[in-house]
Amino acid sequence: MAARAYWQGQIRLALVSIPVEIYTATKSGAQVSFKQIHEPSGKPIHYEKVVTGIGPVDTDEIMKGFEYEKGEFVLLEQDEIDAVKLESKKTLELTQFVDASEIDVLYYEKPYFVVPADDLAEEAFIVLREALRRTKKVGLGQLAMRGREYVVSLKPCGRGMVLETLRYADEVNKAQGYFRDIPDSKPDEDLMDLAEALIEKKTGPFHPQEFHDRYVDALKDLVERKRKAKGRKIIEDTSDEPTGRSGSNVVDLMAALKKSMEKPGAAPAAKAATKKPAAKNASAKKPAAKKRA
């Protein structure tokens, strides 16, 4: 495998140890970054580390500090900080198994691919993978990597498995504080039928390659056009762009949903129709058959 393993060790389940390698499953997108430039000279702007009332300081005079009160700091040496870093343990012990639905999506942080380290590990690796798949469970444990400890989950993914680091409870905001003002009322059934039909109409397989970062694409295009324009200012024509919608524009939710159903979708309208319209469509076919006869 061309990629370099992010972590190497073993997964332990009771008395069974499985040598594995972990690889980063994601990569940074093609982001467009900018630098601050001094316009008259065209040269990049640099930043100096300064102290209020003193001015620029040398790098060797800088320490890390924790502000325990407003304006009061505890100063720490780098070797003091390094001393409390956890050693990267070579074992991930699965201590608990839960249903995947029990882990709120807010806790998932970053995924990693997990593969057997060698041929001898493959049998035990496959047994654990299939056992998780059949029981529909997710394995949980704690793993120290690169100086800190993570709560991690382990679940099947194709022929391999995926390990995901999880956020700790104090890193996740409680949803109730944000949702408490939303009324606890039941929606109109007719509106629900239309909304469900619209969802069904637009339902299809997930193809991630079909989604692009349009903002990044537009920035790259702007940079290229600006380069060819040799510094001339470029103003985008947004006259054809849809204007922002406010709540007052949608007067009738029922009418808006019906209009949405009229637009082309991922599935035929008949397929997305509710039971009652389906029966009506079926009866409508009879006269057509009679006409052909």
PECOR-V24480 format. One line per field, one symbol per residue. phi: phi as a letter, one per 20 degrees, with the letter a starting at -180 (. if undefined). psi: psi as a letter, one per 20 degrees, with the letter a starting at -180 (. if undefined). A space follows every 50 residues. Layout:
phi=???
psi=???
This chain:
phi=.ffeffbcabedcleedcfccdcfecbffffddddecfgfemdfedddec dgndofcfffeececdeebgndceecfffffffefffffecdefdbccfg ffefgfefdbecedcffbffefffffffgfffffeldcecacceclncdc ecdcbfbmedccdcfdffgfedfffgfedfeffedeffffffffffffff fefafecgffdcffffgfffffffffffflnffddfedfeffffedgffe ecfffffffffffgcfcgfffeffgfffffffffffgffffff
psi=phqpphqpbqppodjppoprqpqpirqprmqoqqqppoghhjqqpqpqoq ppigbqqqhijprpqpohrojpqpppqhhhghhippqoqjpopoiqprqh ihoqhhhpfpqqppqqhrhhigghghggghghghilrpqqapppplirpq pqqpqqncibrpppqqqrhjipqphhhhihipqmqpqphghgggghhggh hjprqonhiipqnhggghgggggghhghilipppppojhiqqqqprhihn gohghggghhhhqpahqqhhhiqrgghghghghihghghhhh.
